Amino acid sequence: MIGAIKQQAKDLAAELNRVDWPSKEKVMTSAYTVVIVSVFVGLYLWSVDWVLSKGFAFFFLKTR
């Protein structure tokens, strides 16, 4: 049991040594891109929601 755990830890370490890790600049660029796109998508969805809610309120309150 302990031998299997040790072997699994060795295999994990060997696999992690083969990973091609991205540079800090690549990670930061990707993170900034995700934040910027998320802000734009959030603003777009907020504006569509606001326009639709005002439009529905206008039509439904006007017809009563």
Secondary structure, 3 states (H helix, E strand, C coil): CHHHHHHHHHHHHHHHHHCCCCCHHHHHHHHHHHHHHHHHHHHHHHHHHHHHHHHHHHHHHHCC
